[in-house]
Amino acid sequence: MQMQLDGQQYPYASRRRVVYGRRGMVCTSQPLASQAGLQILQQGGNAIDAAIATAICQTVVEPTNNGLGSDCFAIVWVKDKLYGINGSGYAPQNLTAEKVRASGHTDKMPFRGWQAVTVPGAPSAWAELHKRFGRLPFAQLFAPAIDYAENGYPVSPIVARFWQEGIEALAPYKDNPAVAPWFATFAPQGVAPRTGELVRLPDHAKTLRLLAESYCESYYRGELAEKIVDFSEKTGGCLTLADLADYRAEFVEPVHINYRGYDVWEMPPNGHGITALMALNILKGFDFNGRDSVATLHKQIEAMKLAFADGMQYIADPRYMSTKVEAMLSEEYAAKRRALIGEQALLPEAGKPFCGGTVYLCTADNEGNMVSFIQSNYKDFGSGVVLPGYGINFNDRGAGFSLDESSDDFLLPRKKPYHTIIPGFLTKDGEAVGPFGVMGAYMQPQGHVQVLMNTIDFLLNPQAALDAPRWQWIDGREVWLEDRFAPEVIEQLRKLGHEVRVMSDYTSFGRGEIIWRCPDGVLAGATEPRADGTVAAW
């Protein structure tokens, strides 16, 4: 009898250990992508080469959360200096709030279709990172991804689950001519692949070759750009050749605060990394007597709510922000916000956080280089718009714009939206500790705060810091807690006014990776138990 394996059923608790390496390390949410990055390191590439190759591979082996139409951000440590690259795109020149409202979306931006699409930034960021820091030939970084796209790869468990959820989410848009190619590309038989089933993405392979050969120029100023714009024009989109040709990912300065002797680094707006920094700024004024105590959880949740209330009000394309980042991260402002936290749950004004589709990865080599990298479609498979014959699945980052004209984040042509993906980095006394990240839309700043406090306040190793039970603030006084918290803690939080919902499904609580560099240069890596992640070490 042939053995039947169910890759979705795990009735018994498992445990992961910290993985150690000396010559290099790659941590991702998908095992094949980790191996792809390690392969590049073993071929003589550095951490930046490995990160780019891994990100490219992720578009193939984890297409549920990112793709060839994604955005990305990265923080790179090279020669004792941090660099940031903003690979997020802007709204098309011809996309206006009036057009969106006229299509029936009067209050909020749509998540599906062309109006949700901003110019994809990831391919440009891959090229710009490589031009500045790469070592191996650019085309060599595409080889693992092309191999998996052409010859097939077995789908991992969480990816299979998200694939099915993607089909269900996009089913109502199947008749949209811009979305119909998604089903031909990712569900040609009408169903999602099962766990362990081999999947081939030949259209992906064709596009990857064009990108490799042209240093990604084809995407913005070549054959691919022409195909994208032609499809956009035929199916109701706004993208023009100029929108693509004028775009380049840009290097920016990361921002930071000091938390108990460690410098915590995030990307500046239009990303919401400063939300995590604002929360940590508030929390560093408290003493904590235990990771899972009611007092700790209450203060963490309240600080996070206050930070989100500010972030969702003020974060936007930095060219349009009326509030300075320096003011939002000042000690004086943190003290004012800290004073608002009392014995009962607050009710700050903010939007509704939810978990999105993103991949986070981090890499390190034996020369001291380290990369914190995050790449995303946004919700599920993104907008659902796919370029037929090329496998480019476009983001829905336009959904991050506001249609309120009084908002700093109001939709305007060539403006970048509020962005949820945030890579993190930790240093101490000018030395790199390492990259970290927790993917999952509005869970990301919450995950950053919890993982860092697990590390710095409660002295957990990187795997334990990721394994620990998590909470997430949702809206108002509503908070979700994983069911691994003690019942008495949950009950006491309710007495403090928190509307607690206990969750047995942990997939919405973020998926993270960490690499810490030990004083002797040994690398210590950990990856998320809530995903398919693997640490590949050398």
C-alpha positions as CSV (number, residue, x, y, z in Angstrom):
1,M,0.0,0.0,0.0
2,Q,1.4,3.4,-0.9
3,M,2.1,5.6,2.1
4,Q,-0.3,8.6,2.4
5,L,1.1,11.6,4.2
6,D,-0.9,14.5,5.5
7,G,1.4,17.5,5.8
8,Q,-1.3,19.7,7.5
9,Q,-1.9,17.5,10.6
10,Y,0.5,17.9,13.6
11,P,-1.2,16.4,16.7
12,Y,1.9,16.5,18.9
13,A,4.0,19.5,20.0
14,S,7.4,19.8,18.4
15,R,10.4,21.8,19.3
16,R,13.1,23.7,17.4
17,R,16.6,24.5,18.5
18,V,18.9,27.4,17.8
19,V,21.0,26.7,14.7
20,Y,24.7,27.7,14.8
21,G,27.0,28.4,11.9
22,R,30.4,30.0,11.3
23,R,30.8,30.7,7.6
24,G,27.2,31.8,6.6
25,M,23.5,31.6,7.4
26,V,20.2,32.1,5.7
27,C,16.9,32.1,7.5
28,T,13.5,32.1,5.7
29,S,9.9,31.0,6.0
30,Q,10.5,28.4,3.2
31,P,13.1,25.7,3.3
32,L,14.0,25.6,-0.4
33,A,14.5,29.4,-0.4
34,S,16.9,29.0,2.5
35,Q,18.9,26.4,0.7
36,A,19.0,28.6,-2.4
37,G,20.6,31.4,-0.4
38,L,23.1,29.0,1.2
39,Q,24.0,27.7,-2.2
40,I,25.0,31.2,-3.3
41,L,27.1,31.7,-0.2
42,Q,28.9,28.4,-0.9
43,Q,29.6,29.6,-4.5
44,G,31.5,32.6,-3.2
45,G,28.7,35.1,-2.8
46,N,28.3,37.5,0.1
47,A,25.3,38.0,2.4
48,I,23.8,40.5,-0.1
49,D,24.1,38.1,-3.0
50,A,22.4,35.4,-0.8
51,A,19.6,37.8,0.3
52,I,18.8,38.7,-3.3
53,A,18.9,35.1,-4.6
54,T,16.7,34.1,-1.7
55,A,14.2,36.9,-2.3
56,I,14.0,35.9,-6.0
57,C,13.5,32.3,-5.1
58,Q,10.7,33.2,-2.7
59,T,8.7,34.6,-5.5
60,V,8.6,31.0,-6.9
61,V,8.4,28.8,-3.8
62,E,6.1,31.1,-1.7
63,P,4.0,32.9,-4.3
64,T,1.2,33.2,-1.9
65,N,3.0,36.0,0.0
66,N,5.2,37.7,-2.6
67,G,5.9,37.7,-6.3
68,L,7.4,39.4,-9.3
69,G,5.1,42.4,-8.7
70,S,6.0,42.9,-5.1
71,D,7.6,45.7,-3.1
72,C,10.5,45.2,-0.7
73,F,12.6,46.9,2.0
74,A,16.0,45.9,3.3
75,I,18.5,47.0,5.9
76,V,22.1,46.0,5.1
77,W,25.1,46.0,7.4
78,V,28.4,46.3,5.4
79,K,31.8,47.3,6.8
80,D,30.4,48.5,10.1
81,K,27.7,50.7,8.5
82,L,23.9,50.4,8.1
83,Y,22.2,51.1,4.8
84,G,18.5,51.0,4.0
85,I,16.8,50.5,0.6
86,N,13.2,51.4,0.0
87,G,11.8,49.2,-2.8
88,S,8.2,50.4,-2.5
89,G,6.5,51.8,-5.5
90,Y,4.3,54.8,-6.1
91,A,0.8,55.3,-7.5
92,P,0.5,55.6,-11.3
93,Q,0.4,59.1,-12.7
94,N,-3.2,58.6,-13.9
95,L,-4.6,57.1,-10.7
96,T,-6.6,59.6,-8.7
97,A,-9.0,59.5,-5.8
98,E,-11.8,60.7,-8.1
99,K,-11.3,57.7,-10.4
100,V,-11.4,55.4,-7.4
101,R,-14.5,56.9,-6.0
102,A,-16.2,56.8,-9.5
103,S,-15.6,53.1,-9.6
104,G,-17.7,52.6,-6.5
105,H,-15.0,52.7,-3.8
106,T,-16.1,55.8,-2.0
107,D,-14.7,55.3,1.5
108,K,-11.7,52.9,1.2
109,M,-9.2,51.9,-1.4
110,P,-9.9,48.5,-3.0
111,F,-7.6,45.4,-2.4
112,R,-8.3,43.8,-5.8
113,G,-7.8,44.9,-9.4
114,W,-5.7,47.5,-11.0
115,Q,-6.7,50.4,-8.7
116,A,-4.9,48.6,-5.9
117,V,-1.6,48.3,-7.8
118,T,1.4,50.5,-7.3
119,V,4.5,50.4,-9.4
120,P,6.3,47.2,-8.2
121,G,9.7,48.0,-6.6
122,A,11.2,44.6,-5.8
123,P,13.0,43.9,-9.1
124,S,14.6,47.4,-9.0
125,A,15.7,46.9,-5.4
126,W,17.4,43.6,-6.3
127,A,19.3,45.3,-9.1
128,E,20.3,48.4,-7.0
129,L,21.4,46.3,-4.0
130,H,23.5,44.1,-6.3
131,K,25.1,47.1,-8.1
132,R,26.2,48.6,-4.8
133,F,27.1,45.5,-2.7
134,G,26.9,42.3,-4.8
135,R,29.9,40.1,-5.7
136,L,28.7,37.2,-8.0
137,P,27.3,37.9,-11.5
138,F,23.7,39.1,-11.2
139,A,22.3,36.4,-13.5
140,Q,23.8,33.7,-11.2
141,L,21.5,34.8,-8.4
142,F,18.5,33.7,-10.5
143,A,19.6,30.2,-11.1
144,P,17.9,28.5,-8.1
145,A,14.6,30.2,-8.7
146,I,14.6,29.4,-12.5
147,D,15.3,25.8,-11.7
148,Y,12.4,25.5,-9.3
149,A,10.1,27.4,-11.7
150,E,10.9,25.2,-14.7
151,N,11.5,21.8,-13.1
152,G,9.0,22.1,-10.2
153,Y,9.1,22.1,-6.4
154,P,7.0,20.4,-3.7
155,V,4.7,22.9,-2.0
156,S,5.3,23.3,1.8
157,P,2.4,23.0,4.3
158,I,1.8,26.7,5.2
159,V,2.1,27.7,1.6
160,A,-0.4,25.1,0.5
161,R,-2.8,26.4,3.1
162,F,-2.4,30.0,2.0
163,W,-2.8,29.0,-1.6
164,Q,-6.2,27.6,-0.9
165,E,-7.1,30.7,1.0
166,G,-6.0,32.8,-1.9
167,I,-8.2,30.9,-4.3
168,E,-11.2,31.5,-2.0
169,A,-10.4,35.2,-1.7
170,L,-10.0,35.8,-5.4
171,A,-12.9,33.6,-6.6
172,P,-15.4,36.6,-6.6
173,Y,-13.1,38.4,-9.1
174,K,-12.7,35.5,-11.5
175,D,-14.6,37.3,-14.2
176,N,-12.4,40.5,-14.0
177,P,-10.3,40.4,-17.2
178,A,-7.3,41.6,-15.2
179,V,-7.7,38.8,-12.5
180,A,-8.7,35.9,-14.8
181,P,-5.0,35.2,-15.7
182,W,-4.3,34.6,-12.0
183,F,-6.4,31.4,-12.2
184,A,-4.7,30.2,-15.4
185,T,-1.3,30.8,-13.7
186,F,-1.8,29.6,-10.1
187,A,-4.8,27.4,-10.3
188,P,-5.0,25.9,-13.8
189,Q,-6.9,22.9,-12.6
190,G,-9.2,25.1,-10.5
191,V,-7.8,23.9,-7.2
192,A,-4.8,24.7,-4.9
193,P,-1.9,22.4,-4.9
194,R,-1.8,19.9,-2.0
195,T,1.0,19.8,0.6
196,G,4.0,18.1,-1.1
197,E,2.5,18.4,-4.6
198,L,4.9,19.4,-7.3
199,V,4.3,22.8,-8.9
200,R,5.8,24.2,-12.0
201,L,5.6,27.9,-13.0
202,P,7.0,28.1,-16.5
203,D,5.8,31.7,-17.1
204,H,7.8,32.7,-14.0
205,A,10.9,31.1,-15.4
206,K,10.5,33.0,-18.7
207,T,10.3,36.3,-16.8
208,L,13.1,35.5,-14.4
209,R,15.4,34.9,-17.5
210,L,14.4,38.3,-18.9
211,L,15.2,40.0,-15.6
212,A,18.5,38.2,-15.2
213,E,19.6,39.0,-18.7
214,S,18.6,42.7,-18.5
215,Y,19.7,43.5,-14.9
216,C,15.9,44.0,-14.3
217,E,15.8,46.8,-16.9
218,S,13.3,44.9,-19.0
219,Y,10.8,45.3,-16.2
220,Y,10.9,49.1,-16.2
221,R,12.3,50.1,-19.6
222,G,12.0,47.2,-22.0
223,E,10.0,44.2,-23.2
224,L,8.3,43.5,-19.9
225,A,7.4,47.1,-19.3
226,E,5.7,47.2,-22.7
227,K,3.8,44.0,-22.0
228,I,2.7,45.3,-18.6
229,V,1.4,48.6,-20.0
230,D,-0.4,46.9,-22.9
231,F,-2.2,44.6,-20.6
232,S,-3.0,47.5,-18.2
233,E,-4.5,49.5,-21.0
234,K,-6.6,46.6,-22.3
235,T,-8.0,45.6,-18.9
236,G,-8.7,49.0,-17.2
237,G,-5.4,49.8,-15.5
238,C,-3.6,53.2,-15.2
239,L,0.0,52.2,-15.5
240,T,2.0,53.9,-18.2
241,L,5.5,53.4,-19.7
242,A,6.6,56.6,-17.9
243,D,5.4,55.3,-14.6
244,L,7.7,52.3,-14.9
245,A,10.6,54.1,-16.6
246,D,10.8,56.8,-14.0
247,Y,11.0,54.4,-11.0
248,R,14.1,53.3,-9.2
249,A,14.4,51.9,-5.7
250,E,16.1,54.4,-3.4
251,F,18.7,54.1,-0.6
252,V,17.6,55.8,2.6
253,E,19.0,56.2,6.1
254,P,17.5,53.8,8.7
255,V,16.1,55.3,11.9
256,H,16.6,54.1,15.5
257,I,16.0,54.5,19.2
258,N,18.1,53.2,22.1
259,Y,16.3,50.5,24.1
260,R,18.1,49.5,27.3
261,G,21.6,49.9,25.7
262,Y,20.7,48.4,22.3
263,D,20.1,50.4,19.2
264,V,16.9,49.2,17.4
265,W,16.9,50.1,13.7
266,E,13.9,50.3,11.4
267,M,13.2,51.8,8.0
268,P,11.8,55.4,7.9
269,P,8.3,56.1,6.5
270,N,6.5,55.4,4.2
271,G,6.9,52.1,6.2
272,H,5.5,51.8,9.7
273,G,8.7,50.6,11.4
274,I,8.6,53.7,13.6
275,T,5.5,52.3,15.2
276,A,7.6,49.6,16.8
277,L,10.1,52.3,17.9
278,M,7.5,54.5,19.4
279,A,6.1,51.5,21.4
280,L,9.6,50.6,22.7
281,N,10.2,54.2,23.6
282,I,7.2,54.1,25.8
283,L,8.0,50.7,27.3
284,K,11.5,51.5,28.2
285,G,10.2,53.7,31.0
286,F,8.7,50.7,32.8
287,D,10.2,47.9,34.8
288,F,9.0,44.4,34.0
289,N,8.8,41.4,36.4
290,G,8.1,38.6,34.0
291,R,7.4,37.9,30.3
292,D,3.9,36.4,30.8
293,S,2.7,38.5,33.7
294,V,-0.5,40.5,33.5
295,A,1.3,43.7,34.2
296,T,3.8,43.1,31.4
297,L,1.2,42.2,28.8
298,H,-1.1,45.1,29.8
299,K,1.7,47.7,29.4
300,Q,2.9,46.1,26.1
301,I,-0.7,46.2,24.6
302,E,-1.4,49.7,25.8
303,A,1.9,51.0,24.5
304,M,1.3,49.3,21.1
305,K,-2.2,50.9,20.8
306,L,-0.8,54.3,21.5
307,A,2.0,53.8,18.9
308,F,-0.5,52.6,16.3
309,A,-2.9,55.5,17.0
310,D,0.0,57.9,16.1
311,G,1.4,55.8,13.3
312,M,-1.8,55.4,11.5
313,Q,-2.5,59.1,11.8
314,Y,0.8,60.4,10.7
315,I,2.8,57.9,8.6
316,A,2.8,58.5,4.9
317,D,5.1,59.2,2.0
318,P,7.7,61.3,3.9
319,R,7.3,64.1,1.3
320,Y,3.8,64.6,2.5
321,M,4.1,64.0,6.3
322,S,3.1,67.0,8.4
323,T,4.7,65.5,11.5
324,K,8.5,64.9,11.7
325,V,9.8,61.4,12.5
326,E,12.2,63.0,15.0
327,A,9.3,64.4,17.0
328,M,7.5,61.1,17.0
329,L,10.6,59.3,18.3
330,S,11.5,61.9,20.9
331,E,12.0,61.1,24.6
332,E,9.6,63.9,25.5
333,Y,6.8,62.6,23.4
334,A,7.3,59.1,24.6
335,A,7.0,60.3,28.2
336,K,3.7,62.0,27.4
337,R,2.3,58.9,25.8
338,R,3.6,56.7,28.7
339,A,1.7,58.8,31.2
340,L,-1.6,57.8,29.5
341,I,-1.1,54.2,30.5
342,G,-3.1,53.3,33.6
343,E,-4.8,50.3,35.2
344,Q,-7.5,50.0,32.5
345,A,-7.5,49.3,28.8
346,L,-7.5,52.4,26.7
347,L,-9.6,53.1,23.6
348,P,-7.4,55.0,21.2
349,E,-8.5,55.9,17.7
350,A,-6.9,53.8,15.0
351,G,-7.7,51.5,12.1
352,K,-8.2,47.7,12.0
353,P,-5.0,45.8,11.9
354,F,-5.0,42.4,10.0
355,C,-2.4,39.9,9.0
356,G,-1.1,40.1,5.4
357,G,1.0,38.2,2.8
358,T,4.7,38.8,3.2
359,V,8.0,37.0,3.3
360,Y,10.9,37.9,5.6
361,L,14.4,36.6,5.3
362,C,17.8,37.4,6.8
363,T,21.4,36.4,5.8
364,A,24.9,36.7,7.2
365,D,28.4,35.7,5.9
366,N,31.8,35.2,7.4
367,E,33.0,38.7,6.5
368,G,30.6,40.4,8.9
369,N,27.9,41.4,6.3
370,M,24.3,40.9,7.3
371,V,21.0,41.6,5.6
372,S,17.4,42.1,6.9
373,F,15.1,41.8,4.0
374,I,11.3,41.8,3.6
375,Q,9.2,41.4,0.4
376,S,5.4,41.4,0.0
377,N,2.4,41.3,-2.2
378,Y,0.3,42.6,0.8
379,K,-3.1,40.8,1.1
380,D,-3.2,37.1,0.1
381,F,-1.8,36.9,-3.5
382,G,-2.0,40.7,-3.8
383,S,-4.3,42.5,-6.2
384,G,-5.0,39.3,-8.1
385,V,-3.8,41.0,-11.3
386,V,-1.4,38.7,-13.3
387,L,0.3,39.5,-16.6
388,P,-0.7,36.5,-18.8
389,G,2.2,34.5,-20.1
390,Y,4.7,36.1,-17.7
391,G,3.5,35.1,-14.2
392,I,3.9,38.6,-12.8
393,N,1.4,38.8,-9.8
394,F,1.0,42.5,-8.9
395,N,0.8,43.9,-5.4
396,D,-2.2,45.6,-3.9
397,R,-0.2,48.2,-2.0
398,G,-2.5,51.0,-3.2
399,A,-4.9,49.7,-0.6
400,G,-2.6,51.5,1.9
401,F,-3.7,54.9,0.7
402,S,-6.5,56.9,2.3
403,L,-9.4,58.5,0.4
404,D,-9.7,61.2,3.1
405,E,-8.4,64.4,1.7
406,S,-7.3,65.6,5.2
407,S,-5.0,62.6,5.7
408,D,-1.3,62.8,5.0
409,D,-1.7,59.4,3.3
410,F,-4.4,60.7,0.8
411,L,-4.0,59.1,-2.6
412,L,-2.1,61.3,-5.1
413,P,-0.4,60.4,-8.4
414,R,3.3,59.3,-8.0
415,K,2.9,59.2,-4.2
416,K,3.9,56.2,-2.1
417,P,1.3,54.6,0.3
418,Y,1.5,53.8,4.0
419,H,3.5,50.5,3.9
420,T,3.3,47.7,6.5
421,I,6.5,45.7,5.7
422,I,9.4,46.4,8.0
423,P,12.8,44.8,8.3
424,G,14.6,45.3,11.6
425,F,18.2,45.4,12.8
426,L,19.9,45.4,16.2
427,T,23.2,46.9,17.1
428,K,25.0,47.5,20.4
429,D,27.9,50.0,21.0
430,G,28.3,50.4,17.2
431,E,28.6,46.6,16.6
432,A,26.1,44.5,14.7
433,V,24.0,42.1,16.8
434,G,22.0,41.1,13.8
435,P,18.9,41.2,11.6
436,F,15.4,40.3,12.8
437,G,11.9,40.5,11.4
438,V,8.3,39.3,11.9
439,M,6.1,39.4,8.8
440,G,2.4,39.9,8.8
441,A,1.1,43.4,7.9
442,Y,-0.1,45.1,11.1
443,M,1.3,42.3,13.2
444,Q,4.8,43.3,12.3
445,P,5.5,46.2,14.7
446,Q,3.7,44.1,17.4
447,G,6.0,41.1,16.6
448,H,9.1,43.3,16.6
449,V,8.3,44.7,20.1
450,Q,7.5,41.2,21.5
451,V,10.6,39.5,20.0
452,L,12.9,42.3,21.1
453,M,11.6,42.4,24.6
454,N,11.8,38.6,24.8
455,T,15.5,39.0,23.8
456,I,16.5,42.1,25.8
457,D,14.2,42.2,28.8
458,F,13.7,38.5,29.3
459,L,17.0,37.1,27.9
460,L,15.6,34.5,25.7
461,N,17.7,32.9,22.9
462,P,16.5,33.7,19.4
463,Q,14.5,30.5,18.9
464,A,12.8,30.9,22.3
465,A,12.1,34.5,21.5
466,L,10.2,33.4,18.3
467,D,8.6,30.4,20.0
468,A,7.1,32.4,22.9
469,P,3.3,32.9,22.9
470,R,2.2,36.1,21.2
471,W,-0.7,38.6,21.5
472,Q,-1.9,41.1,18.9
473,W,-4.0,44.1,19.2
474,I,-6.8,44.2,16.7
475,D,-9.0,47.3,17.2
476,G,-10.4,49.3,20.1
477,R,-10.0,47.1,23.2
478,E,-10.0,43.9,21.2
479,V,-6.9,41.8,21.7
480,W,-6.1,38.3,20.4
481,L,-4.0,35.9,22.5
482,E,-2.6,32.6,21.5
483,D,-4.1,29.8,23.6
484,R,-0.8,29.0,25.2
485,F,-1.2,31.8,27.8
486,A,-2.3,30.8,31.2
487,P,-6.1,30.9,31.7
488,E,-5.7,33.1,34.8
489,V,-3.7,35.6,32.9
490,I,-6.3,35.8,30.2
491,E,-9.0,36.3,32.8
492,Q,-7.1,39.1,34.6
493,L,-6.6,40.9,31.3
494,R,-10.3,40.8,30.8
495,K,-10.8,42.4,34.2
496,L,-8.6,45.2,33.1
497,G,-11.0,46.0,30.3
498,H,-9.3,44.1,27.4
499,E,-11.7,42.3,25.1
500,V,-9.6,39.1,24.8
501,R,-10.2,36.5,22.1
502,V,-8.2,33.3,22.6
503,M,-6.9,31.8,19.3
504,S,-5.8,28.2,18.6
505,D,-4.7,29.1,15.1
506,Y,-1.4,30.8,15.3
507,T,-0.9,31.8,11.6
508,S,-2.1,35.3,12.1
509,F,0.4,36.1,14.8
510,G,3.3,36.7,12.5
511,R,6.2,34.7,11.1
512,G,9.7,35.7,11.9
513,E,13.4,35.0,11.5
514,I,16.5,36.1,13.5
515,I,20.3,35.9,13.1
516,W,22.4,37.1,16.0
517,R,26.2,37.3,15.8
518,C,27.9,36.1,19.0
519,P,31.0,37.9,20.3
520,D,33.3,35.2,18.8
521,G,31.7,35.6,15.4
522,V,29.6,32.5,15.6
523,L,26.1,33.0,14.0
524,A,23.0,31.9,16.0
525,G,19.9,31.6,13.9
526,A,16.2,30.9,14.5
527,T,13.1,30.6,12.4
528,E,9.4,30.8,12.9
529,P,7.5,27.7,14.2
530,R,4.3,29.3,12.9
531,A,5.6,28.9,9.3
532,D,7.5,26.4,7.2
533,G,10.8,28.1,8.0
534,T,14.3,26.7,8.0
535,V,17.7,28.0,9.0
536,A,20.4,27.0,6.5
537,A,23.9,27.3,8.0
538,W,27.4,26.7,6.8
